[in-house]
Amino acid sequence: MKQMEEMGSLQMKRLRISKKIITAVCGLFAMGIIALGGCARTDPDMDIEYTEQEELDKSADLITVGFSQLGAESDWRSANTDSMLEAFTEANGYSLVYKNGQQKQANQITAIRTFIQQEVDYIVLAPATESGWETVLGEAREAGIPVILVDRRVNASDKNLYSCWVGSDFELEGKKMAAWIKAYTEKKGIEPDEVNIVNIQGNIGSTAQIGRSRGLANAARDNGWNLRAEVSGDFTETKGREVMAALLKRFDDVNVVYCENDNMAIGAIDAIEAAGKKAGPDISAGEIMVVSFDGVNKEALSFAREGRISCIAECNPMHGPRVRALIESLISGEEPDKFNYVEEKLFSSLPEVESVTVDGEVYEVESDF
Ligand code: AHR
């Protein structure tokens, strides 16, 4: 009996999703909606009739998406959340359930379990850190709900726990930044063993931190730079300020600060200036060069125009339309690429480095931003 009930509810769920899919496909061909009007009422392939109540229930025609965002630690994160909210509107055929994880994986796991109970059609996860997702993603799979990862990744060995991922190549961002530091210091005649770097890292265990830290650590080893310290500033301005103030007390020869996001760079510059030093590219004159990642925060961009931040590696947060396109291709029965990388630039107002080459690819440095 219980088995029959389970089978019945699974079948109902499939029918409900099929109806939404049919409606969404109709939405994609909105210009022809009147001609296709019948398909909002019946599924000709499955010979299903829908009740009047269902016809009236507007939300039944929407694709439901549960989005577990990791938090609101930075301007990048806010822009990313906004992009998702703008992409998954009712006008676009979606009903979005948004949950802010407040930087806690436990909250994100609870959110995913809630989405499963709510029987959403798709789950989008922006994971705080890479590990610890197997169990809950397994539960989503059991429930037949596809999961799309956005921004950071999970390190589950079973890649079938999620449909696909879209985001940045964080290690490439780190490599590009390291290539810029190398080119700039060489142009200025600064010897590798005179380059004393501290890395203010993002939250430990996140894909953005792992990739950017790896990009720098490998370049420091290969180029003979002194990587004096790596300390997490949790991607926040407050922590960036605190960490930088402490590092300035520990080391008196730091001349490059590699901040794994713009918010931490703003905090670090505050600490540098509060200590009576100058943030700028003229290392030989005693300035401390600050470089960072994102290119979203307006203040950071204006610091970059003034040279207080010497270079920014772009990290593009506008993933809403990209995630929507992935969901729409799943709806149409296509199999999107598993890993979808976003192209990104380098921004610097300093004229010395016009481009960098990483792994045989040339990346122009944008000075007009
Ligand atoms: O995962 C992307 C990173 O997370 C951004 O660089 C940072 O600002 C954010 O908090």
Residues whose N, C-alpha, C, O or C-beta is under 5 A from the ligand:
A	BS01	AHR	E73 S74 W76 R77 D151 A208 F235 E260 N261 D294 C315
